[in-house]
C-alpha cells in the first residue's frame, strides 16, 4: 500500500497559489470570468476568495459574468447552504 500525504486544513495560501486561479482556462463555451470565480469559490476559504476578488476587479474582470444557465456567481453561491453566508458577504463588497 502506498503512503499518502496527510490532509491539511486551514493552511495559509500564498499569493501565488491564490492568484494562479486567475489564469485558469475554461472549457469551450464557458465564460472565463465565471469559471475563475466558481473554481475559486469551490476551493478557497472566504478570506482567500476575497484576496482573489481584489485582484480580479483590479484586472477589470466581470464579477457578474454568467454560467451557461444565465446565473452569476452570487446566484450560484446562494444555493450552497454551508459556505453561502460568508462568501456572499465577501461578494457584496465587490458588486
N, C-alpha and C positions, 0 to 999 in steps of 0.2 A: 504494500500500500504506500502510495506517495505521501510525503509530508506536505501539508498545505500551509499557507501563510495564515496566521491567526487574524481574525476580523478585528478591525479597529473602528471605533466610533467617536464622533465629535473631534476628530483631529483637525488641526488648523490647515486651511488650504492656502497655498501660496498664490500670489497674484498671477503667476504663470499658469497655474492649474485653473484658476477661475476664468481668466481671460482667454484661455485656449478654447473655451466654448464659443467664443465669438467667431471662430473660424470654422465651425462645424458646417459641413456642406450637406444640404438636404437631398433626399431622393427627388427624382424628377417630378415636377408637378406640385411640390410642397413649397410654400413661401419660406424663404431663407430666414427672415426675421422671426417668424412664428416658430420655426424649427429650433432656432437657438434658444428662444425663451422657454419653450416646452421642455427641451432636454435639460436646460439649466434647472428648471423647477423640479424635474424628476430626480435630479442627482445632488442638488445642493441644499444646504441649510439656508434658512431665510437670510441670515447675515451675509453669506457669500452671494446669494442671489441679488441682494441689494448692491453689493460691490460690482457685480456684473452689470446691473441695470444702469449704474452711474456711467460706466464706460459706454454701454450700449447707446444711451441717449446722447452722450458727447460725440459719438460717431455718426449721429444723425439717423439712426435706425428707427424703424417704426414699431413703437410699443403696442399699437393697435392692429398689427398685422393679423391676418385671419388664417385659420386652418381650412381644409377643403370643405368643411361644413359651414363655413362662414362665421365661426366663433373666434373671438380674440382670446388672448391668454388669460385675461381676467375672468371671462366666462367659463373657460375650461377649468381653471383652478377652483372656481366656485363649486364644482362638482366633486371635489376631493375633501371629504369631511375631516380627516386627521390634520392635514397641513394647511387647510384653507385659510384660517384666520390670520396667522402670522404672515403668510405670503401675500394675502390681499392687502394687508396694512402696508407692506413694503411697496406693492404695485401702485397703490393710491398716491404715494409720494411722487411718482413719475408720470402720472397720467394728467 
